[in-house]
């Protein structure tokens, strides 16, 4: 039986400030942050029938907002025709998964080709991500890009934490192999 229930009538009073603070920290634009929070509430209302009650209402709303932030950056990057590499791959400590950041050109460096290299790396990375097997792609995207908690992912996909970390490890390994072939050794 579900422990949590939705109460959309109280969302604005209870969660608007929290969601706005989260959004402003991600997009650094007041108007965009307000829009993202509004879109989150709308999406929550539309998908309320899918709410299982496993997660707290605020946790569920923040998961929706995280997806809205990702969508915002995808749309803005596709409009510019650029792919930016903005991924935090640290999971358990500050250094695990930093292999990507070590390979990305320094955007503050003096070399004029750095932005081109970052764009090319972003495109190569997206190509490699798109080639992951469906389940690995799903888990990798949810955990690494969207920042969804292990518990939420496991509940949503019906897997245990060990399976999740094995899939993430395999996705990372596949991405590194693909990037080595497609970009680093090209």
Beta strands, then each sheet from edge to edge (+ up, - down):
end
